[in-house]
Amino acid sequence: MNDAFKALADPTRRKILQLLKEKSMSAGDVAEHFQISKPSISHHLNLLKQAGLVLDERQGQSIIYTLHTTVVADVIGWMFSIVHSDTPVKKHSNDIKDTEESE
């Protein structure tokens, strides 16, 4: 899951995921939405693929990229489990000190 968070840290890759949410696309189709080189888009797509967020399938001479919704759902589910856990979250290190001192 660490690879997924690293991949999501980049705004270009997040935008690629948003595009792929709408429909599967080739690297060239994705590149039309950006003002960066096609090799850079391919690099971003490769990182998304390595993180498991994107699947690729050869169709003739093209490679078509698709959002891997299962992995995306797992990442979102993990994030929600932290936000909606039953355990109170301490927001500052001072909260920890205050709690320890009161015990």
PEVEN-V505438 format. One record per helix or strand of 3 or more residues. SS is the DSSP state (@ for helix, = for strand). FROM is the first residue (numbers start at 1). TO is the last residue. If there is no record, write none. Layout:
# PEVEN-V505438
SS,FROM,TO + SS,FROM,TO
This chain:
# PEVEN-V505438
@,2,8 + @,11,22 + @,27,31 + @,38,50 + =,54,59 + =,62,67 + @,69,83 + @,93,102
